[in-house]
């Protein structure tokens, strides 16, 4: 079976996020108030061939830990994506 999986990669708690901080500082000048704790990250969408949902998530998690993220400073979370009809 084919599963659409999203992997989100974010910095671990306690790791400085200069990109998120820069975005947060720029928001008031752009007219956005009341926004805080901005965190930057990466998102990957992929089709994963697997026997079932759990196997697809396991495969995507392993891929994220070995290739898509730096496990020393980043966390990677895989989830099944919702498929929207167009």
Secondary structure as the mmCIF struct_conf table of DSSP 4:
data_model
#
loop_
_struct_conf.conf_type_id
_struct_conf.id
_struct_conf.beg_label_comp_id
_struct_conf.beg_label_asym_id
_struct_conf.beg_label_seq_id
_struct_conf.end_label_comp_id
_struct_conf.end_label_asym_id
_struct_conf.end_label_seq_id
STRN STRN1 UNK A 2 UNK A 11
HELX_LH_PP_P HELX_LH_PP_P1 UNK A 12 UNK A 12
TURN_TY1_P TURN_TY1_P1 UNK A 13 UNK A 14
BEND BEND1 UNK A 15 UNK A 15
HELX_RH_AL_P HELX_RH_AL_P1 UNK A 18 UNK A 27
HELX_RH_3T_P HELX_RH_3T_P1 UNK A 28 UNK A 30
TURN_TY1_P TURN_TY1_P2 UNK A 31 UNK A 31
BEND BEND2 UNK A 34 UNK A 34
STRN STRN2 UNK A 41 UNK A 49
BEND BEND3 UNK A 51 UNK A 52
HELX_RH_AL_P HELX_RH_AL_P2 UNK A 53 UNK A 63
HELX_RH_PI_P HELX_RH_PI_P1 UNK A 64 UNK A 68
TURN_TY1_P TURN_TY1_P3 UNK A 71 UNK A 73
STRN STRN3 UNK A 74 UNK A 80
HELX_LH_PP_P HELX_LH_PP_P2 UNK A 81 UNK A 85
#
